[in-house]
Amino acid sequence: MALSSMTGFARSHGASGPYAFEWELKSVNAKGFDLRMRLPPGWDDLEALTKKRASQVLSRGTVYANLNVRRTAAASTIRVNEEVLASIVKVAGTLAGKLDAVAPSIDGLLGIKGVIEVVEPESSEAEDVAAKEAATAAFEQAITDLVEMRRREGISLGQILSQRMDEIEQLAKKAEAAPGRKPEAIKARLADQIAALLESSDRFDPDRLNQEALLMAAKADIREELDRIASHIAQAREMIARGGPVGRRLDFLAQEFNREVNTCCSKSNDVELTNIGLEMKNVVEQFREQVQNLE
């Protein structure tokens, strides 16, 4: 199973009877899964079915689904409300004998509100059912295309993440081989510092200072951190290769990477090791940013 991104876009079209419709799906990053739908009046019964289908193929990301529907086959008709018109003519006839006024014209009568009615074509229940079934099928096509786009993006993200792992591994090997991390080098630096302290004052106990130096040398060793970084690299590569919805796990692993690298930097008292640690920290941050896009 390949990795999938949480971002994507898809559109599908369809028609049934007098209806033409269009689905537009857009997904963005989110901690969980959420489908937000915008349906035209009378099409709300599609929501439950489409949400269930989307949750079966997507596990993370906020998906915005919009359905646009228009009626194309039948045209609206004009109808004269004869009852209203007759009432108006009757009132006009009554007033004609009482007032010195011009008789109303046809266009004047038709312009009165309520005389002319625009009648929308009545829909057939069978046509509505068929249209909603066709719209559901069009949603299936749109969600399939969305999943495919997210997978293509996930493949690209997987390649980037693998590159970041290679970079971290190379930096870890560079730190491993750095002369400054060897116990002898650490002890030598501490010995120089102790010698400088003894020269400045005779109040220090040489034996106690030697013991403290050994403890500090042990604490300054980053062997344990380098081993854990190697373990994290192996886990990350295994998850990337396996694919599927592993974004949360990789995000947690990125935090662990960052913790180990920070410890390496805090333990190091060597310029070269510190620079390697800072460079590794930058790569880990790049890794984490890309992981935020994964499902």
RAZI-V116427 format. One record per backbone hydrogen bond with DSSP energy under -1.0 kcal/mol. CO is the residue of the C=O (numbers start at 1). NH is the residue of the N-H. If there is no record, write none. Layout:
co=CO nh=NH
co=CO nh=NH
//
This chain:
co=2 nh=244
co=4 nh=295
co=8 nh=27
co=10 nh=25
co=12 nh=23
co=14 nh=21
co=16 nh=19
co=18 nh=72
co=19 nh=16
co=20 nh=70
co=21 nh=14
co=22 nh=68
co=23 nh=12
co=24 nh=66
co=25 nh=10
co=26 nh=64
co=27 nh=8
co=28 nh=62
co=32 nh=61
co=34 nh=63
co=36 nh=65
co=38 nh=67
co=40 nh=43
co=43 nh=46
co=44 nh=47
co=46 nh=50
co=47 nh=51
co=48 nh=52
co=49 nh=53
co=50 nh=54
co=51 nh=55
co=54 nh=58
co=61 nh=34
co=62 nh=28
co=63 nh=36
co=64 nh=26
co=65 nh=38
co=66 nh=24
co=68 nh=22
co=70 nh=20
co=77 nh=119
co=79 nh=117
co=80 nh=82
co=81 nh=85
co=82 nh=86
co=83 nh=87
co=84 nh=88
co=85 nh=89
co=86 nh=90
co=87 nh=91
co=88 nh=92
co=89 nh=93
co=90 nh=94
co=91 nh=95
co=92 nh=96
co=95 nh=99
co=99 nh=101
co=105 nh=109
co=106 nh=110
co=107 nh=111
co=109 nh=112
co=112 nh=115
co=115 nh=81
co=117 nh=79
co=119 nh=77
co=124 nh=128
co=125 nh=129
co=126 nh=130
co=127 nh=131
co=128 nh=132
co=129 nh=133
co=130 nh=134
co=131 nh=135
co=132 nh=136
co=133 nh=137
co=134 nh=138
co=135 nh=139
co=136 nh=140
co=137 nh=141
co=138 nh=142
co=139 nh=143
co=140 nh=144
co=141 nh=145
co=142 nh=146
co=143 nh=147
co=144 nh=148
co=145 nh=149
co=146 nh=150
co=147 nh=151
co=148 nh=152
co=149 nh=153
co=150 nh=5
co=150 nh=154
co=151 nh=155
co=152 nh=156
co=153 nh=157
co=154 nh=158
co=155 nh=159
co=156 nh=160
co=157 nh=161
co=158 nh=162
co=159 nh=163
co=160 nh=164
co=161 nh=165
co=162 nh=166
co=163 nh=167
co=164 nh=168
co=165 nh=169
co=166 nh=170
co=167 nh=171
co=168 nh=172
co=169 nh=173
co=170 nh=174
co=171 nh=175
co=172 nh=176
co=173 nh=177
co=178 nh=181
co=179 nh=182
co=182 nh=186
co=183 nh=187
co=184 nh=188
co=185 nh=189
co=186 nh=190
co=187 nh=191
co=188 nh=192
co=189 nh=193
co=190 nh=194
co=191 nh=195
co=192 nh=196
co=193 nh=197
co=194 nh=198
co=195 nh=199
co=196 nh=200
co=197 nh=201
co=205 nh=209
co=206 nh=210
co=207 nh=211
co=208 nh=212
co=209 nh=213
co=210 nh=214
co=211 nh=215
co=212 nh=216
co=213 nh=217
co=214 nh=218
co=215 nh=219
co=216 nh=220
co=222 nh=226
co=223 nh=227
co=224 nh=228
co=225 nh=229
co=226 nh=230
co=227 nh=231
co=228 nh=232
co=229 nh=233
co=230 nh=234
co=231 nh=235
co=232 nh=236
co=233 nh=237
co=234 nh=238
co=235 nh=239
co=236 nh=240
co=237 nh=241
co=238 nh=242
co=239 nh=243
co=244 nh=246
co=246 nh=250
co=247 nh=251
co=248 nh=252
co=249 nh=253
co=250 nh=254
co=251 nh=255
co=252 nh=256
co=253 nh=257
co=254 nh=258
co=255 nh=259
co=256 nh=260
co=257 nh=261
co=258 nh=262
co=259 nh=263
co=260 nh=264
co=261 nh=265
co=262 nh=266
co=263 nh=267
co=264 nh=268
co=270 nh=274
co=271 nh=275
co=272 nh=276
co=273 nh=277
co=274 nh=278
co=275 nh=279
co=276 nh=280
co=277 nh=281
co=278 nh=282
co=279 nh=283
co=280 nh=284
co=281 nh=285
co=282 nh=286
co=283 nh=287
co=284 nh=288
co=285 nh=289
co=286 nh=290
co=287 nh=291
co=288 nh=292
co=290 nh=293
co=291 nh=294
co=293 nh=6
//
